[in-house]
Amino acid sequence: MFYPAHFEPAEEGGFVVTFPDLPEGITQGDTYEEAMEMAEDILISCVEIYFDEEKQFPAPRLVKKSEEAVFLPDSIYAKVLLHNTMLREKVSKAELARLTAIRPPEIQRILTPNHNTKIDTISRIMAKIGNPITLSVSH
C-alpha cells in the first residue's frame, strides 16, 4: 500500500514531508532518499499512534500528481485492516482471543504494528470476525 505525501523543499535544504490524510505525519530529510526513508518511518509511527488511541486508520487513496507515494509494508497494512475491522465491528481484544482461541498476550503482539506476524495468522483472524482478506494483483 502507498500513502500520498507532500515533499516540499526546505529553506535550509532537503525536504519537509507531510501527509495530507495524517496530520501527525510530519518529518524531513536532507536528501530526497533520506526524506523518503523518514516518511516510511513516520507512516509506521502514525499507525502505532492510531492503534494506541483506538482510532480508525485512514484507508489509502490515489496519489495525485503533486504528491509522492510512500510505502506501507503489506504486513502492517494487514494489521491496519484488522484494527479498523475490530473498531468497526466493536470486537474487543478479549473477544478476539475467545473467537480465535489465541491467548491474550499473543493477540496483543499480533496487534502491534512492528511485531512480525504471518499474514496467514491475520487472514485467519479476519475470517473469524467475518471479513476475510482477499489478495489481488493490479496490472
N, C-alpha and C positions, 0 to 999 in steps of 0.2 A: 504494500500500500504506500501511497505517496500523499503527503500533505502539502498544500500550497504555502509558500513563504515569500516574503519580500526581502531582497538583498539590496540594501541601499549603501552606496559608497559613503564612508565616514569621513568627516573633515580631516581627522588625524591620519587617515589611511585605513585600508582594509574595508570591511563591510559590517554593517549592523543588520541583523536578521530578525524579522518579526513574522509572526503567524497571524494572519487576519482572523482566523477562527479560534485562536487560542491566545487570549490576552496575556496569559502568564508566560508565553513563549517568546522571550527576547534574549538574544545573545550576539556575539560578534566574533570576528576573526581577522587576522592580519592579511590573509590571502583568501581568495575565493574558496580554495580547497579546505583551508582551516575553518572558514565560516560554515562550509557545508558540514564538516565533521562536528562542529559545535552545534549546528542546527539539529543534526540527528540526535545528539546527546540531550539537548533541551527538549526535543519532542518526546523522548522516553521519560524525561523528568516530568513533563506535563501529564503523561499517562499516570505516573505514580501519584501526582497531586490529585487528579480526578478520582483515582481509586481511593486514596486516603479520605477524601472529602465525600465519598459515595455520590459522586455526580456523574451523569452520563457524559461519556467522552464523545465529542463530535465525530460524525462519520466524515471520511474524506470526500472532497468534492473535486470536480475537474479543475486542473491548474490552468489559469489564464496566461496569455502570452507575456504579461508583465510580471509573472511570478515564476519561482523556481520550485521544482518538485523535490521534496525532502522525504527520504525513505524511512518507513517504519517497518521493522522486521515482521514477517508474517507470523512468527511465534508470538510476538507481543500483540499484533493486531487480533489474533485469535482470542487472546485474553481480554482485549477490549470488547470483542463481540460477546464473550461470556459475561463480563462485568455488566455491560449495558443490558443484556437479557435478564440477568438476575435483578437489576433495578426495575426494569420494566414489568417483569412478572412477579415482583415482590418475593423473591426467593432468598431467604437468609442463608448465611454460611452454614448454620446448623442444619437447616432443612436440606441444603445441597449435600451435606455429609450423609444425612439419613437416606436421601434418594439414591445416592451413588455408592453407599457402603464404603466410603473413603473416610478415614479418620480426620477429625477437625484440624489437627496440625498440618496434615498434607493438603487439605483444602486451602489453608492459609498460604502455603507455599505455592500452590497452583495459581492462586490469585495475586501473586507477587510478580509484577511485570518482568523483572530481570532474572527471576528463577527459571532455570531450564526445565521446561515441561514438554513432553512429547505431544505433538499435535493430535495424535490418536487419543490421548487422555482427554484433551479438551473437547475433541469431537464426540467422544462417548458421553461426556458430561452434558454437552449441548443437546444431544439426542434425548437424554433422560429428562431434560426440562422442556422438551417439546420443540426445540429449534435446531434441528440437525444442520451441521455445516456441509455445504456443497462446494466443491472446488471447480474452477473453470479456467480456461486459458483464453485470453483475448488475442485476436490476430491483428 
